[in-house]
C-alpha cells in the first residue's frame, strides 16, 4: 500500500468513528471531501472498523513511511481497533482498555501518597477546623466573581500569548475566541477549528478560582492545545505533508501527549514562580491573590494527582458503586460533594471514562521527560519538541531509558 493511500485510509477510518459516537473526532482540518464521504456512507459496523484498523496496522511496515510516522500510525490504529471492539460490545478489562488507547499501564496509587499530601497541605493552611473545611474556605475566598471572569480570561490569554509568541512563534493570523458554556462534564475545552483558530469553552457550572485560571488558559490556549495545534498544522501538515496530523481523535495516544503537554504548559512558559507572576496580573485588575501561597498549595497537593485515576479504577475495574467512588473522591481530594459528583460524571461518560489517565499519566511521563533537561533553555527546547513533533509515549519512554532522570 502506498504511503498516501494508507494515510487516507487511516483518516477515513478515524472519521467513521464519529458516526458511532459524536465527539470521537475532536478535530479534523483535512480534506472536507473525506468527511463528506464518511457522512454519506451507511453507518459503519464497529466490528468492521476494528478489523479495518488491524488490517491497516498489518500493512504499515511495508507502506514506506518514515519511522516516526509509522510508529505514530501504529499506536493510533491499535487504539482504534480497541475502540471498535468496545463499540461492538466486547468486554475488555479497564486496565487493558486504557493501555490500548493511551499506551500506558495504570495501577492504584499508594494511599500513603494522599495522606502525605494532606499533611503538607495542612502545613500550608493551618488553623482551626478540619483540613477540608479550611481548604473550602480558602477556595471560596479564591473564587473569581462571575462578572469579572471575562476580563480575567482576556488578561491571562493576552499575557500568555505574548510570552508564547516570543518563544514559540505562531502564525500571524492565529486566534483564540472564548465562550462560557454550561452542562458539560469538563471545566474547559479547546475546539480547534483549523487555519490557526480555536474556540475555547469555559464551563460556568464550575466555580472558577484565581489559582486555577492561569493553568486553564495555559492548558487550553498558550502554550497548550491551541499552540500545539497551530504549530503542528504549520509544520507537520503544511510544510511536511503529514496529513495524518489533520485528525485528532479521542481515546488515542495523541490525547495523552496533548493533555500532558497542556498540564505542564504554565510551568513551562512562566516557570516555578507562576503564582507570583499571576499575582501581578490580578493586582492590575484590582483583585487580591496570594501567589506565594498558591504555589505552596500546588506543590503540597501534587501527590493527589492520581486520585481521579484511582476513582476510575475503583468504578470500572474494582466494581465500586458511584456513591462509594464519590465518597472516595471527597476523602482523597478534600473536595465538595458537588465537585465529586462533577468528576464522577466525567468518569462515567462512555466516551470519556478512560480519559482521566491522559492527565495523570501524561503529566507523569512528559514531566519526567522534560525534567531530564539540565537547564531552563534545554527544557524549553524539549517543550518545543512536544509542540512540533509527532512524539508518542513509547518514544518518550525509550528516550528516558537512555538518560538519567533527575528527582522531581
C-alpha positions as CSV (number, residue, x, y, z in Angstrom):
1,X,0.0,0.0,0.0
2,X,1.4,3.4,-0.9
3,X,2.1,6.0,1.8
4,X,-0.6,8.4,0.7
5,X,-3.1,5.6,0.5
6,X,-2.6,4.2,3.9
7,X,-2.8,7.7,5.5
8,X,-6.0,8.4,3.6
9,X,-7.5,5.1,4.8
10,X,-6.5,6.0,8.4
11,X,-8.3,9.3,8.1
12,X,-11.4,7.7,6.7
13,X,-11.3,5.1,9.5
14,X,-10.9,7.7,12.2
15,X,-13.7,9.9,10.8
16,X,-16.0,6.8,10.7
17,X,-15.9,6.5,14.5
18,X,-17.7,9.9,14.8
19,X,-20.7,8.1,13.2
20,X,-20.7,5.8,16.2
21,X,-20.2,8.4,18.9
22,X,-20.4,12.1,18.1
23,X,-17.4,13.8,19.6
24,X,-15.0,10.9,19.0
25,X,-13.4,13.2,16.4
26,X,-12.0,16.1,18.4
27,X,-10.7,18.0,15.4
28,X,-10.4,17.4,11.7
29,X,-8.8,20.1,9.5
30,X,-8.1,17.9,6.4
31,X,-9.8,17.3,3.1
32,X,-13.5,18.1,3.6
33,X,-14.3,15.5,0.8
34,X,-13.2,12.8,3.2
35,X,-15.6,13.9,5.8
36,X,-18.4,14.1,3.3
37,X,-17.6,10.6,2.0
38,X,-17.9,9.2,5.5
39,X,-21.1,11.2,6.3
40,X,-22.8,10.0,3.1
41,X,-21.9,6.3,3.7
42,X,-24.0,3.9,5.6
43,X,-23.5,3.9,9.4
44,X,-20.4,1.7,9.9
45,X,-20.2,-1.6,11.7
46,X,-17.9,-1.3,14.7
47,X,-16.6,-4.9,14.2
48,X,-15.8,-3.9,10.7
49,X,-13.9,-0.8,11.9
50,X,-11.9,-2.9,14.3
51,X,-11.0,-5.4,11.5
52,X,-10.0,-2.5,9.2
53,X,-7.8,-1.0,11.9
54,X,-6.0,-4.3,12.4
55,X,-5.6,-4.7,8.6
56,X,-4.1,-1.3,8.1
57,X,-1.8,-1.8,11.0
58,X,-0.5,-5.0,9.4
59,X,0.1,-3.1,6.2
60,X,2.1,-0.3,7.9
61,X,5.6,-1.8,7.8
62,X,5.6,-2.1,4.0
63,X,4.0,1.3,3.4
64,X,7.3,3.2,3.0
65,X,6.6,5.9,5.7
66,X,9.3,7.2,7.9
67,X,9.9,5.5,11.3
68,X,8.3,8.4,13.2
69,X,5.1,8.4,11.1
70,X,4.9,4.6,11.1
71,X,5.1,4.5,14.9
72,X,2.5,7.2,15.2
73,X,0.1,5.5,13.0
74,X,0.8,2.1,14.6
75,X,-0.2,3.1,18.1
76,X,-3.2,5.0,16.9
77,X,-4.5,2.1,14.8
78,X,-4.1,-0.1,17.8
79,X,-6.2,2.3,19.8
80,X,-8.9,2.4,17.1
81,X,-9.0,-1.4,16.9
82,X,-9.8,-1.4,20.7
83,X,-12.4,1.3,20.3
84,X,-14.1,-0.7,17.5
85,X,-14.2,-3.8,19.7
86,X,-15.6,-1.7,22.6
87,X,-18.3,-0.2,20.4
88,X,-19.2,-3.8,19.2
89,X,-19.9,-4.7,22.9
90,X,-16.8,-6.8,23.5
91,X,-15.9,-6.9,27.2
92,X,-12.3,-5.6,27.7
93,X,-10.8,-5.1,31.1
94,X,-10.5,-1.4,32.0
95,X,-6.7,-1.5,32.6
96,X,-6.3,-3.2,29.2
97,X,-8.6,-0.6,27.6
98,X,-6.5,2.2,28.9
99,X,-3.3,0.5,27.7
100,X,-4.7,0.1,24.2
101,X,-5.9,3.7,24.0
102,X,-3.0,5.5,25.5
103,X,0.0,3.2,25.5
104,X,0.4,3.2,29.3
105,X,-0.3,0.7,32.1
106,X,-2.1,2.1,35.1
107,X,-2.4,0.9,38.7
108,X,-3.8,2.1,42.0
109,X,-1.6,4.6,43.9
110,X,-0.3,4.1,47.4
111,X,-2.8,5.6,49.8
112,X,0.1,7.0,51.8
113,X,0.7,9.4,49.0
114,X,-2.7,11.0,49.7
115,X,-2.0,11.1,53.4
116,X,1.4,12.8,52.8
117,X,-0.3,15.4,50.5
118,X,-2.9,16.1,53.3
119,X,-0.1,16.6,55.8
120,X,1.7,19.1,53.5
121,X,-1.5,20.9,52.7
122,X,-2.2,21.1,56.4
123,X,1.1,22.9,56.9
124,X,0.2,25.5,54.2
125,X,-3.3,26.1,55.5
126,X,-3.0,26.0,59.3
127,X,-5.8,26.9,61.6
128,X,-9.0,25.6,63.4
129,X,-11.4,23.2,61.8
130,X,-10.7,20.2,59.6
131,X,-8.3,20.5,56.6
132,X,-11.3,20.0,54.3
133,X,-13.1,22.9,55.9
134,X,-10.0,25.2,55.7
135,X,-9.5,24.2,52.1
136,X,-13.1,25.0,51.2
137,X,-12.8,28.4,52.9
138,X,-9.6,29.1,51.0
139,X,-11.1,28.2,47.7
140,X,-14.2,30.2,48.4
141,X,-12.0,33.3,49.0
142,X,-10.1,32.5,45.9
143,X,-13.2,32.4,43.7
144,X,-13.4,34.8,40.7
145,X,-16.6,36.9,40.8
146,X,-18.6,35.7,37.8
147,X,-18.9,39.3,36.4
148,X,-15.1,39.6,36.4
149,X,-14.3,36.3,34.7
150,X,-14.3,37.6,31.1
151,X,-11.7,40.3,31.8
152,X,-9.6,37.8,33.8
153,X,-9.7,35.4,30.9
154,X,-8.7,38.1,28.5
155,X,-5.9,39.3,30.7
156,X,-4.2,35.9,31.1
157,X,-4.8,35.0,27.5
158,X,-3.1,38.2,26.3
159,X,-0.2,37.9,28.8
160,X,0.5,34.2,27.9
161,X,0.1,34.8,24.2
162,X,2.9,37.4,24.4
163,X,5.2,35.0,26.2
164,X,4.5,32.2,23.8
165,X,4.9,34.2,20.6
166,X,8.3,35.4,21.8
167,X,9.5,31.8,22.5
168,X,7.5,29.6,20.1
169,X,6.5,31.8,17.1
170,X,2.9,31.4,15.9
171,X,1.3,32.3,12.6
172,X,0.3,35.9,12.4
173,X,-3.4,35.1,11.9
174,X,-3.8,32.7,14.9
175,X,-6.7,33.5,17.1
176,X,-8.5,32.1,20.2
177,X,-12.1,33.1,21.0
178,X,-13.6,32.3,24.4
179,X,-17.1,31.4,25.3
180,X,-18.9,30.4,28.6
181,X,-21.0,27.2,28.4
182,X,-22.8,25.0,30.9
183,X,-23.9,21.4,31.5
184,X,-20.6,19.9,30.5
185,X,-18.5,17.2,32.2
186,X,-15.3,19.2,31.9
187,X,-14.0,22.6,33.2
188,X,-12.7,23.8,29.8
189,X,-12.4,22.6,26.2
190,X,-10.5,23.6,23.1
191,X,-12.3,23.3,19.8
192,X,-9.6,23.6,17.2
193,X,-11.2,24.9,14.0
194,X,-8.2,24.8,11.7
195,X,-6.4,27.6,9.9
196,X,-4.8,28.5,13.3
197,X,-8.1,29.3,15.1
198,X,-9.6,27.9,18.2
199,X,-12.8,28.3,20.2
200,X,-12.2,27.7,24.0
201,X,-15.3,26.9,26.1
202,X,-15.2,27.5,29.9
203,X,-17.8,25.7,32.0
204,X,-19.8,28.1,34.1
205,X,-21.2,25.2,36.2
206,X,-17.8,25.0,38.0
207,X,-16.8,28.0,40.0
208,X,-13.5,29.4,38.6
209,X,-10.7,30.1,41.0
210,X,-7.9,32.6,40.7
211,X,-5.3,29.9,41.3
212,X,-6.7,27.7,38.6
213,X,-7.5,30.2,35.8
214,X,-3.9,30.8,34.7
215,X,-3.5,27.0,34.4
216,X,-6.7,26.7,32.5
217,X,-5.8,29.4,29.9
218,X,-2.3,28.0,29.5
219,X,-3.7,24.5,29.1
220,X,-6.3,25.3,26.5
221,X,-4.5,28.1,24.6
222,X,-1.0,29.3,25.3
223,X,1.2,27.3,25.1
224,X,-1.2,24.3,25.4
225,X,-3.7,22.9,23.0
226,X,-4.1,25.9,20.7
227,X,-0.4,26.4,20.4
228,X,0.3,22.8,19.7
229,X,-2.4,22.6,17.0
230,X,-1.2,25.7,15.3
231,X,2.5,24.7,15.2
232,X,1.7,21.1,14.1
233,X,-0.6,22.4,11.4
234,X,2.1,24.8,10.2
235,X,5.0,22.4,10.4
236,X,3.8,18.8,10.1
237,X,0.8,19.3,7.9
238,X,1.6,22.3,5.6
239,X,5.3,22.0,5.4
240,X,5.9,18.3,5.8
241,X,2.7,16.9,4.3
242,X,1.8,14.7,7.2
243,X,-1.9,14.5,6.6
244,X,-2.5,12.1,9.5
245,X,-1.9,15.2,11.8
246,X,-5.1,16.8,10.4
247,X,-7.1,14.3,12.6
248,X,-7.3,14.4,16.4
249,X,-9.2,11.5,17.9
250,X,-10.4,10.9,21.4
251,X,-9.0,7.8,23.2
252,X,-5.7,7.6,21.3
253,X,-2.1,8.3,22.4
254,X,-2.4,11.8,20.8
255,X,-4.6,12.7,23.8
256,X,-2.1,11.5,26.5
257,X,0.6,13.5,24.8
258,X,-1.6,16.6,24.3
259,X,-3.0,16.6,27.9
260,X,0.4,16.1,29.5
261,X,1.8,18.9,27.4
262,X,-1.1,21.2,28.3
263,X,-1.0,20.4,32.1
264,X,2.7,21.3,32.0
265,X,2.2,24.4,29.9
266,X,2.0,27.1,32.6
267,X,5.2,26.0,34.4
268,X,6.9,25.6,31.1
269,X,6.2,29.1,29.8
270,X,6.2,31.1,33.1
271,X,8.4,28.9,35.4
272,X,8.0,27.8,39.0
273,X,7.0,31.3,40.2
274,X,3.8,31.2,38.2
275,X,1.8,32.3,41.3
276,X,3.8,35.5,41.8
277,X,3.5,36.2,38.0
278,X,-0.3,35.7,38.2
279,X,-0.5,37.9,41.4
280,X,0.8,40.9,39.4
281,X,-1.8,40.4,36.7
282,X,-4.6,40.1,39.2
283,X,-3.3,43.2,41.0
284,X,-3.6,45.1,37.8
285,X,-7.3,44.0,37.7
286,X,-7.8,45.1,41.3
287,X,-8.1,41.6,42.6
288,X,-6.1,40.3,45.6
289,X,-4.4,37.0,45.0
290,X,-1.7,35.4,47.2
291,X,0.6,33.9,44.6
292,X,3.1,32.5,47.0
293,X,0.5,30.5,48.9
294,X,-1.0,29.3,45.6
295,X,2.4,27.9,44.6
296,X,2.9,26.3,48.0
297,X,-0.5,24.7,48.0
298,X,0.0,23.4,44.5
299,X,3.3,21.8,45.5
300,X,1.8,20.4,48.7
301,X,-1.1,18.8,46.8
302,X,0.9,17.3,44.0
303,X,0.6,13.7,45.3
304,X,-3.2,13.9,44.9
305,X,-2.6,13.8,41.1
306,X,-3.6,10.1,40.8
307,X,-6.8,10.3,42.9
308,X,-9.2,10.7,39.9
309,X,-7.5,7.8,38.1
310,X,-7.9,5.7,41.2
311,X,-11.5,6.7,41.2
312,X,-11.8,5.4,37.6
313,X,-10.2,2.2,38.6
314,X,-12.5,1.8,41.6
315,X,-15.5,2.4,39.3
316,X,-14.6,0.4,36.2
317,X,-12.1,-2.2,37.4
318,X,-13.0,-2.8,41.1
319,X,-16.7,-2.6,40.7
320,X,-17.4,0.0,43.3
321,X,-20.7,1.9,43.3
322,X,-20.9,5.6,42.3
323,X,-21.7,6.5,45.9
324,X,-18.6,4.7,47.1
325,X,-16.4,6.4,44.4
326,X,-17.9,9.9,45.2
327,X,-17.1,9.3,48.9
328,X,-13.5,8.3,47.9
329,X,-13.1,11.5,45.8
330,X,-14.3,13.7,48.7
331,X,-12.0,12.0,51.1
332,X,-8.9,11.8,48.9
333,X,-9.1,15.2,47.2
334,X,-10.9,17.0,50.1
335,X,-13.4,18.3,47.5
336,X,-17.1,19.2,48.0
337,X,-19.9,16.7,47.2
338,X,-20.8,18.7,44.1
339,X,-17.3,18.7,42.8
340,X,-17.0,15.0,43.4
341,X,-20.2,14.3,41.5
342,X,-19.0,16.5,38.6
343,X,-15.8,14.4,38.5
344,X,-17.9,11.3,38.6
345,X,-20.0,12.5,35.7
346,X,-16.8,12.7,33.6
347,X,-15.6,9.3,34.8
348,X,-19.0,7.7,34.0
349,X,-19.3,9.0,30.4
350,X,-19.0,6.1,27.9
351,X,-16.7,8.3,25.7
352,X,-14.6,9.9,28.5
353,X,-14.5,7.2,31.1
354,X,-10.8,6.2,30.4
355,X,-9.7,9.8,29.6
356,X,-8.6,10.8,33.1
357,X,-5.5,8.7,32.6
358,X,-4.3,11.1,29.9
359,X,-3.9,13.8,32.5
360,X,-2.4,11.6,35.2
361,X,0.0,9.5,33.1
362,X,0.6,12.3,30.6
363,X,1.7,14.6,33.3
364,X,4.0,12.0,34.8
365,X,5.6,10.8,31.6
366,X,6.0,14.2,29.9
367,X,7.1,15.8,33.2
368,X,9.8,13.2,33.8
369,X,11.0,13.6,30.2
370,X,11.1,17.4,30.5
371,X,12.9,17.2,33.8
372,X,15.8,15.4,32.2
373,X,16.8,18.8,30.8
374,X,19.7,20.3,32.9
375,X,18.7,23.9,32.4
376,X,15.7,26.1,31.5
377,X,16.9,26.6,27.9
378,X,17.1,22.9,27.2
379,X,13.8,22.3,28.9
380,X,12.3,24.9,26.6
381,X,13.8,23.1,23.6
382,X,12.2,19.9,24.8
383,X,8.8,21.5,25.2
384,X,9.2,22.8,21.7
385,X,9.7,19.2,20.5
386,X,6.3,18.3,22.2
387,X,4.7,21.2,20.3
388,X,6.3,20.3,16.9
389,X,7.0,16.6,16.6
390,X,4.7,13.5,16.3
391,X,6.0,12.0,19.5
392,X,4.4,9.0,21.2
393,X,4.5,7.7,24.8
394,X,6.8,4.9,23.6
395,X,9.2,7.3,22.1
396,X,9.5,9.3,25.3
397,X,10.0,6.1,27.4
398,X,12.8,5.0,25.1
399,X,14.5,8.4,25.4
400,X,14.1,8.3,29.2
401,X,15.7,4.9,29.3
402,X,18.8,6.3,27.7
403,X,19.1,9.3,30.1
404,X,19.3,9.7,33.8
405,X,16.1,11.0,35.4
406,X,16.6,13.8,38.0
407,X,14.5,13.7,41.1
408,X,11.4,15.9,40.6
